[in-house]
Amino acid sequence: MKFYQSTRGGARATAWEAILEGIAPDGGLYTPEEFSPLNIEEMLELSAMDISARVLTALLDGFSAEEMTRIVREGYAGKFETDELMPLVKVGDAYVLELFRGPTSAFKDVALSLLPRLMTASRDKAGAREEIAVLTATSGDTGKAALEGFCDVPGTRIVVFYPEDGVSDVQKAQMQTQRGGNVRVCAVRGNFDDAQTGVKAIFADDREHRWAAQAKTRLSSANSINLGRLAPQVAYYFKSYMDLARRGEIAMGEEVNFVVPTGNFGDILAGDFARRMGLPVAKLICASNANNVLTAFIRTGLYDRRRAFHKTASPSMDILVSSNLERYLYLESGRDAALVARLMRELTEKGAYTAPEGVRKALSERFWAGCADDTDTFRTIARVWHELGYLLDTHTAVAWSVYERFRQQDDNGKKTVVLATASPYKFAASVLTALGKAPAPGFAALDELNALTGVPVPKNLAAIRDLPVLHTDAVEKRDMLSYVKEAIR
Ligand SMILES: *Cc1c(COP(=O)(O)O)cnc(C)c1O
């Protein structure tokens, strides 16, 4: 049996315990004690779903291959635009991995379509019977994807908090129209970090006072700190690699770069896990928007959140505390939990920490970092549309802009996959602005973008405008706790 260790040292759990708990009792994040290497030659002929099942079985010990195959099929089948799940499209000299072909048109669908089933299977393995109440803070995409994933799954309940002015019109409408007898959606008066900090405080309060257990409920998290959120993301690194190999774009074993538009460091950490499981990864290229705390960290080793928070055109990356970085620090410091606990304390108390020399060296060897502000992002959307005929959303455009800079400054000559994390229609107003049009308000922007580009509107987005608004709750930060207590009662 393989175990999963808290990054802060105080806890050790099985995979199913880690998935059920979300965050460790000591506040750390569960991280595999070891990574099983996968034979990539054997994956070449597998379908996207079978690759996913293979990767998940290797990463989450205690789930059988049959069990994982069933979880993957039930989670994905019929919910994505194609059985291929995430198509790989050649654009210019790069390859765009379209992670946004799922039920909410954002990459978080990839993980959140599986998480509810991973959680119910985990609960059964643990012999537990409580209801699972998932609490999530969202910068927009997680919320809707989690709501879709958990909607009416028996024995579960979900409460989603989003920053009142930190999500797009379309994102807000997606959440406010969510169906389901077990869902609650609530705006928080603050930014995403406030909402995320509030959710962390709720977990801490429950650990101390145990009010959830009294309501026969177990609190859990759908944020990317949950191991069950992270694990499904590892699979698409393998999937895109197999696509390249099958098409003869690379030889088996050849190294590939991945450019990842990053906020919480979750998506890019999944790439690091893939590398640890044997995928030939050259550079993981970390792309940030104007909230470029990670760019500075990867270049200098100083993580410093004492800076202005920018609201950008890529709101899902407007993050100053990249939670999943903690797992990377843990792994790269030789699993030094005492060190990680100290650095995280410094981050909370002083707002900054410096990575030790060994971690800095590994960062500079394995990662490359860049950032793009909104001006760069908009120019990139226009240029890639006019020159290459491919329509990027604002998050993917940040990645593309950083990719271009990498090519100019530090090209290593390897093939490069750019992760595309949202449909341009999720951020239609910004994309129209980038293309030089004054966007119409709300949903009219979708039609306008469609008329201008001819790129089809995803079905799920086209349908929302006719759905009734079901959720209008809004609270101050300090009232999040009582909101949750009321919701699970
Ligand atoms: C969440 C999100 C990201 C950032 O992913 P992380 O795992 O937080 O790094 C990028 N783009 C979009 C569209 C997202 O929703």
The ligand as a Gaussian input file, in Angstrom:
#p B3LYP/6-31G(d) Opt

LIG

0 1
 C       -8.156000      27.687000     -13.064000
 C       -7.751000      28.199000     -14.369000
 C       -6.402000      28.409000     -14.677000
 C       -5.290000      28.209000     -13.661000
 O       -5.167000      26.884000     -13.233000
 P       -4.388000      26.570000     -11.875000
 O       -4.578000      25.125000     -11.639000
 O       -5.019000      27.434000     -10.826000
 O       -2.981000      26.931000     -12.110000
 C       -6.103000      28.846000     -15.948000
 N       -7.066000      29.094000     -16.867000
 C       -8.367000      28.897000     -16.600000
 C       -9.370000      29.202000     -17.645000
 C       -8.746000      28.441000     -15.355000
 O      -10.045000      28.256000     -15.098000

